Amino acid sequence: QVQLVESGGGLVQPGGSLKLSCAASGNIFMIGAMGWYRQAPGKQRELVAVITGGGSTNYADSVKGRFTISRDNAKNTEYLQMNSLKPEDTAVYYCHAQTYSGSWHDIWGQGTQVTVSS
């Protein structure tokens, strides 16, 4: 069974930075696209950033120029570097991965809280 374990969330002041990590473990033959989503209280979950197996990236307009998604295929790990954080970035952040172990599956992390406040 494949699992995604996130780390790196916390409390940060506006203008600060945080780096989230998400490591995949288990019976993995291949990982396709990986991404980060977030859900603020009372709002729907939204896409933050995605990175394909080939390294192509795409970002939500609200985070372009501030957030950077990356991955280390040797470690089955993805990262989200978040700079110039704003209070509106406050949310639970979830990592996502498409994994192949005989068939393709969508796997989600447990979520990590990011709070931007002074």
PyMOL commands that set and color helices and strands:
alter all, ss='L'
color gray80, all
select helices_A, chain A and resi 73-75+87-89
alter helices_A, ss='H'
color red, helices_A
select strands_A, chain A and resi 3-7+10-12+18-25+30-39+46-51+57-59+67-72+77-82+91-100+104-108+112-116
alter strands_A, ss='S'
color yellow, strands_A
deselect
rebuild
show_as cartoon
